[in-house]
Amino acid sequence: MEGLIYLSGEDHALALGELKGAMKAMELGSRILHSTGPLVILDDVPPVGLAGRMGYCRFSGSLELTAEADPESIKMGLDLLLAEISKEEPVTLIVKGVDPGRKEERRVLSRVLDGHLRDRGFKVKFRGGGRKLVVCLDEIAHIGRIVEETDRRASRGRRIRNLPFVRPVVMDPVLSRAMVNLSGLPPGSRVLDPFMGPGGLMIEAGLVGLECAGVEIDEEIAAGALRNIEHMGLSESADVHMGDSRYLTSMKWFLDEAPFDGIITDPPFGRSARIEGESAEGLLVEVISAILPHLKGGAPVVLDVVDIDVLDRLEGLEIVDTYPVYVHRSMTRHLTLLRKV
């Protein structure tokens, strides 16, 4: 039986890249058969845990059948699934599509299908509970069952304003989780964040089972990162070190722990990121170049950079994928997966 994934977020290319990384990290043998916008069809039903691991995902499930995308054909398809469900069990029906311009059309269809379920004698719930069926529309209707939904409340609870140590400009945890998943590293892998900040990336890495070491030059921020990590119950999987990442290769703890399986980091940018007159881009190149010999062969390096030209200065790494993330008209972030050659 085939499976389906419904992605979230505005950038479906980034979400699809995250999905591929998450599937690799979970060592799934499934293949992506088709993707259109947020809808992805797999050659197997995804296991519970895949959607929950991702930042940019709404739900995963089984693809039971397809039908023409008209109401009568969809009703006939739903009837095949309803034949296996007791009328004593509540049913939730979700209608999604790949065309954001046809929301009203989907609302009308949703009301028609809800009415069809009631006419068949089923108890229809609008939120949670019971069996969850889904109709995803592109040129045809993909009809299936939802296996797992992403708990978006959990990611909201990890936003910086909800943690003990707060800094005004910090990456959203959903985007941080996507960066972690882009690495494709399985649980137990050891990763380094040489520009740790308040610890957001280390929290997301720890929550999916990675072992993390983070470095922060500012004593107050390093102490705050430790508080945030302890607040999330991740002290056993995350080590916080205060220091200048330019001199990592002379630090005993670093040499004792190397080689690392990968780097996941959100380096500083802008004039405020200068250290001793060195630009943010120069700082990134210096640090990554020094660390590179202490990474395992083929190790992933996931970076969030504003100046994409800096990637050409990172020798010994090949660019796998880059995903632009629009912030405002004067700033676009580039989430980039590189690999040690």
N, C-alpha and C positions, 0 to 999 in steps of 0.2 A: 504494500500500500504506500502511496506517495504521501508526503507531508507538506505542510505550508507554514510559512512564517510571515507575519505582518509587521513590517518595520515601522519605526516612528522617526520623528525629526524632519527637518526641512531638506536635509541633504541625504538623499537615498543612496548615493554612491558611497558616502562615508559609512552609513549604516550597513550597507552590503559588505564593505571591507571589514567592518567590525564583526559581522556574522561569520565571514570566512575565517577570521582569526580565532573567534570563539570556538568554531567547529574544530579547527586544528588543535587548539588548546585542550579540548575535551576528547581528542583523538577519535572523532567520529568519521566513519567511512562513507557517510552520505555525500552525495553530489548534488550540486545545484543544477536543476534541469532548465529552469526558466525564471526570469525576474523581470518585472515591469513595475517601475516606481516602488512602492512599499511592499508589493506582493512578491514573495519568493516561493517557488515550488521545488521541493527536494525529492530525491528518489526513495526516501524512507521517512517514516514518522519521527520527528526529532524527539529525543528523550526529555523528560522533565529535568530542568536545570539549565537548558540552553537559553531559553527566553529570560529566565531569572538572572542569568549571568550577564546579559547584555544591558547596555545603556539605552540604545536606540532600537527597542523592540516593544511591540504591544502584546503580541501573543503568538503562540505556536499551536499546531494541531495536526490532525489527520485530514487529508484530502480524500473524501469518500467518493465523490463523483463530480462530473461537470455537466452543465446544461446550457441551452441557449439563454441569453441574458434578458428574456422577457418574463413577466410575472407568472404566466401559466406554466412555462417550462420549469421555472424555479420551484413552483408549488409542487409539481410532480416529483422533482428531485427530493425535496424536503419530505414528501410523503414516504419515500423509501427509507429514510432515516427514522422517521417517526414511528414506523411499524415496529421498531425494536425498542421503543421507549414506553414505559408505563405511563398512563394518563394521570396517575397519582403523583408523578414526579414533575416538579416545575421545570419549565424550559425557558432559557434565555436565548434570544436570537439577535445576533450582531450582523449588520449589513455594512460592509466596507467596499471601497473602490479605489482605483488607481488614478482617477481623474478628479483633481480637487475642484474643478469647475462644475461638477454634477452633484453637489451635496444635496440640493433640494430634491432632485430626482431620487436619490437614495433614501431620503427621509420618507417620501411618498411610498416607495417600495417597501420600506421597513414597516410602515403602518398596514399596508396591504397584506404582508406576510404574517404580521402579528395577528391580524384578523383571521387569516386562514388557520393559524394554529388554534385560536379560540374556537373557531367553527368546528374543528376536529375534536374539540373537547379537552384541549390541553390548558394547563395553568401557565400563563405567560408572566415571567418576571422581567423587569427592565434592568435590574442591577443584581448580578451575582445569584448564586444558588442554583441547584438543579443542574440539568444538562445544558451545556452551552454549545449552541450551533452557530455556524458562521456562513455567510454568503459573501464572497469576495468577487467583485466585478471588474473585469477588464473587457476584452471583446466577448468573452463568455462568462458564465457564472461558475465559480469554484465553490463547491458546497462541502462542508466538513464539520468536524467537531473540534472545539478548543480543548487542548490538553493542559496548557499552562499560560497564565497571564503574568506580565511583568508588574511587580509591586512598585508603582511610581511614587507612592507615599514614602517608601523606604529611602529612595534617592533624595527626595525633598528633605527628609530628616537629616541628611548628611551635608546639606548646604552649610557654608561656612558660618552663617548667622546662627545656626543651631548647634555649633560646636563650642567648646569652652574658650578657645583662642580664636579671635576674629581678626581678619585682615580685609580691607575694602575690595581689593581687586584679586579675586581668586577664581580659578577655573571651576565651572559648574561640575558637580560629581558625575553627571551623565556623560559629559564630554571626557572627564578623567577616566571613567570606566571604558569608554570607547578606545582611548589611547592604550589602556592596559590590554584590552582584547586584541587590538591591532598587532601586538607583539606575537600572538599565537603561542605564548609560553604556557606549558601545562602546570598544574599545581605542583609545588615543591621546588620550582625553579627559583634561582637566586638572582634578583635584579638590583640595580643600583640607580638611585636618583641623586645626581651630583648637585642639583639645584632644588632642594627639597621644599623650601618655603614652609607654609603651615601644615604640610603633610598630606594634602588631598590625594595626590597620586599614590602615595604609600598606603593610604587607607583603602583605596579601591583595589590596589594590587593585593593587599592582605586579605581582603574579603573574598577574593577568588582563589586563595590558597598559595600565593607567591610569598617567598621569603624576601624581605626588603632591607636594604641599607640606604639611608638617606644622609646627605651632607648639607649643612646650612652654615653660612659664614656669620650670620647675625645671632648673637647669643640669645636675645629675647625671642626671636622667631623660632630658633631651635628648641627652646624650652616650651614654647607654645605648641609646636608640632608634637612634641612628646605628650603634652596634655591631651591634644586631640586624639592621638593614637591610643592612649590609655583609655580615653572616654569610649572609644569604639571597641575596646577589649582586644586589641591587636598587639599588645606589648610583646608577646612571645614570638611574633613573626616579623617584627619591624624594629630595626636598630637605628637610633638617631645619633648622629655624630656632628659635633660642631667643628668647623674648620673651613679652610679655603680649598676648594676643589682643584685649584691649579697645582696644589702640592700633595695630592692624594697618593701619588706613587712613592712618597717618602714616609707615609704613615703606616705604622705597624699593623693596625687592624685591617687596613685595606689589603696589604700584601698577604696577610694571613687568610683573608676570605677569598681573594681572587684565585682562579678566574671566575667571572660572573657569567650568567647565562644571557644577560641582556641589559640594556639601559632603557629606562622610561623616564623622561624628564620634561619639564616645562621651564626652559631657561629664561633668565631675565632679558628684558628688551628695553630699548629707549635710553635716553640720556641718564636717567636715574640708576641704570644698571651698570654704569661705568665703575671699574675698580682700578685705582691708581692710574687713571687716564686711559685705560684700555676700554675699547668699545665692547658692547654686549656681544656683537658678532665675533670679535677677536677672542673674547673670553670663551665663548662656546667652542670655537675651533681649537683653542689651546687645551681646554679640558678634555674634550672628546678625543683629540689626537693622543693625549697622554694616557688615557684610559684604554684605548683600543687594543694595545698589546695584551691587556689583562682580561679581555673577553674571549670566550670560547669561539671556535671557528663557526662561521655562519650565524653568529649571535645577532638578534634583532636590536635595532636602536630606534626608538620611537621618540620623535621630537615635535615640539610645538614651536614653530618659528614664524616671525613676522616678515623678516627679510629672506625670501626664498633663495636669493643668490648665495647666501652663506652655505647652502648645501653643496655647491660646487667646490667649496674649499675644504670639505671633509674628505681627506684622502683615506683610502682603505675601506671605504663604504660605498655600496651601490644603492641607488634609490629604487625601492620596490614600488611604492605608491605615495602620492601626495594628494591631500584632500583640503582644498581651501574652505575656510570657515569664515564667513563675512561677519564682522563685528560692527563696524560703522564705515562711513564712506572714506575715512582716512586710514582704516586698519582692517586687514584681513589676516587671520591666522592660518598657518599651513601645517596641518597635522601630517607628519611624514613618517613612513616606515622605511628604514634603511636596513641593510644587512652587511655584516662584516664579510669581506671577500678574502 
